[in-house]
Amino acid sequence: AGIISNIQKMITKKGDPMLFVTIEDLTNHIEMLVFSGTLAKNTKIWEVNRAILVDSTLSWRNGEPKLICNGVKEL
């Protein structure tokens, strides 16, 4: 769970939309990737300063942890 502090919109090589979302809590922040399938299910939830609860998978990229969003709910 956390607050969305930043959203960067991207287009994949296939032309599908995706997001790089930074979420944070009182102690830290992490970047989360939201692919087009997950994004299509919850398009209106992705706003800065919104509190969310995510179902995600942890992935390491370039030595840094990233989350892959599988689902999301607004808190």
RADAFEN-V517312 format. One line per field, one symbol per residue. ss: DSSP state (2 for helix, 1 for strand, 0 for the rest). phi: phi as a letter, one per 30 degrees, with the letter a starting at -180 (. if undefined). A space follows every 10 residues. Layout:
ss->???
phi->???
This chain:
ss->0111111111 1000001111 1111000011 1111022222 2022200000 1111111111 1001111111 11110
phi->.acdcabbdb cdddjddabc cccbbdcaba cbccdedddd dbddddbdid dbbccbcdbc bhibdbccdc aabdc
